[in-house]
Structures are given as C-alpha cells and as structure tokens.
C-alpha cells in the first residue's frame, strides 16, 4: 500500500471485518435485520433479562429495545413473562423458534470465523489471536 499509515490500514481492515461479520443473508436468519439479530442473540445469551438490562448491555435506550422486542414478539420469536421477584416487571425469553434462529446465527458466525482462520496456519492463528488480545481493550 502506498504511503498509508498503520493506523489507517488498521481502520480499513476493521471496516472490512465489521462488514464481513455483520453481513448475513437475512433469509438464512429468519429474515431478521442486523439490529433484530443482535437483539435476539443478546436475549439468547441472557434469558429472563429485563428491557432495561438489555438496553444497558447493548448501549441503547429502553424505548428502542422495547420497539425491537415488540417486533420480535410479533414475529413469534420473543415471549414476555412476569419477573418472579417483581410482578410489575417483565422478563424476556426466546420462543422455541427464536432459539432456533439464534442457534442458526451462532452456527453461521462460527463458520465465518472458521473460514477466516482456515487461511492461516495454526501458528499464524495463535500469533494473530495473541496480538489481537494484546491490542483490543477488555471492556468488561
């Protein structure tokens, strides 16, 4: 590459990675948009969570999550249930169809990662992962 800084190179690679990672044929994941799929996967990883908890985890507002949940609920992918600790609160769960789509999406993402890593030797994979772990901050 001609006279491009490493920072700019990294920016371009990350943009390509983001695009590759987020691009999924909607027909393969129940016709969901990227944001709907993100919400579905979050609910899959945190069954029984509340809207506010999900909003904080995804760095969105509670009304935005509520709209997304309502859409997923209308599609038959999410169910609401009473919070056993607070009858006024609502907990969110995936329906059987929602769990099936979440599982399919996780499988597709795992296949993408396998495809990416398969272009490298085992040693190169270890080096790449080690470097990424070193430079990517842990935000937990």
C-alpha positions in Angstrom: 0.0 0.0 0.0 1.3 3.4 -0.9 2.1 5.8 1.9 -0.7 4.7 4.2 -0.2 4.8 7.9 -0.6 1.7 10.1 -3.5 3.5 11.8 -5.3 4.0 8.6 -4.5 0.4 7.5 -6.0 -0.9 10.8 -9.1 1.3 10.3 -9.6 -0.1 6.8 -9.1 -3.7 7.9 -11.5 -3.2 10.9 -14.1 -1.8 8.5 -13.8 -4.8 6.2 -14.0 -7.1 9.2 -17.1 -5.3 10.5 -18.8 -5.5 7.1 -17.9 -9.2 6.7 -19.1 -10.0 10.2 -22.4 -8.2 10.1 -23.3 -9.1 6.6 -25.6 -12.1 6.7 -28.2 -13.2 4.2 -31.5 -12.3 6.1 -33.1 -15.4 4.6 -30.7 -17.6 6.5 -31.5 -16.0 9.8 -35.3 -15.8 9.7 -35.5 -12.6 7.7 -34.1 -10.5 10.6 -32.3 -7.3 10.2 -28.8 -6.9 11.7 -30.2 -5.0 14.7 -33.0 -7.5 15.2 -30.5 -10.3 15.1 -28.2 -8.5 17.6 -31.2 -8.2 20.0 -32.2 -11.8 19.5 -28.7 -13.0 20.2 -28.4 -10.8 23.3 -31.7 -12.2 24.6 -30.5 -15.7 23.8 -27.4 -15.2 25.9 -29.3 -13.6 28.8 -32.7 -15.4 29.1 -35.1 -13.8 31.6 -33.5 -10.4 31.4 -35.4 -7.1 31.6 -35.7 -4.4 28.9 -33.5 -2.0 30.9 -30.8 -4.6 31.4 -30.8 -5.3 27.7 -30.7 -1.6 26.8 -27.6 -1.1 29.0 -25.9 -4.2 27.6 -26.4 -3.1 24.0 -25.9 0.6 24.8 -29.3 1.6 23.5 -32.3 3.2 25.1 -35.1 1.2 26.8 -37.7 2.5 24.3 -35.5 1.4 21.4 -35.2 -2.1 23.0 -39.0 -2.2 23.6 -39.7 -1.5 20.0 -37.3 -4.2 18.9 -38.8 -6.7 21.4 -42.3 -5.9 20.2 -41.3 -6.6 16.6 -39.6 -9.8 17.6 -42.6 -10.7 19.7 -44.9 -10.1 16.7 -42.7 -12.4 14.7 -43.2 -15.1 17.3 -39.5 -15.1 18.4 -39.7 -13.5 21.8 -42.0 -14.0 24.7 -42.6 -11.9 27.8 -43.0 -13.4 31.2 -43.6 -12.0 34.7 -40.5 -11.4 36.8 -40.7 -13.9 39.7 -39.1 -11.3 42.0 -41.2 -8.3 40.9 -44.7 -8.9 39.4 -44.7 -5.4 38.0 -41.6 -6.2 35.9 -41.4 -8.2 32.7 -38.7 -10.7 31.7 -37.8 -11.5 28.1 -37.3 -15.0 26.7 -36.9 -16.5 23.3 -39.6 -18.7 21.9 -38.6 -22.1 20.5 -38.5 -20.5 17.0 -36.4 -17.7 18.4 -33.9 -20.1 20.0 -33.7 -22.0 16.7 -32.8 -18.8 14.7 -30.3 -17.7 17.4 -28.7 -21.2 17.2 -28.5 -21.0 13.4 -27.0 -17.5 13.6 -24.3 -18.6 16.0 -23.5 -21.5 13.7 -23.2 -19.2 10.7 -20.9 -16.9 12.7 -18.8 -19.8 13.9 -18.5 -20.9 10.3 -17.4 -17.4 9.2 -14.7 -17.5 11.9 -13.5 -20.9 10.8 -13.4 -19.8 7.2 -11.3 -16.7 8.1 -8.9 -18.7 10.4 -8.5 -21.6 7.9 -6.5 -19.3 5.6 -3.8 -19.3 8.3 -1.5 -22.0 9.7 -2.1 -22.9 13.4 1.0 -20.9 14.3 -0.3 -17.9 12.4 -3.7 -18.2 14.1 -2.0 -18.3 17.5 0.0 -15.2 16.6 -3.0 -13.3 15.3 -5.1 -14.1 18.3 -2.3 -13.2 20.7 -1.8 -9.9 19.0 -5.5 -9.1 19.0 -5.8 -10.0 22.7 -2.9 -7.6 23.3 -4.2 -4.6 21.4 -8.0 -4.9 21.9 -9.0 -3.5 25.3 -11.2 -5.6 27.5 -14.3 -3.6 28.2 -16.0 -5.9 30.7 
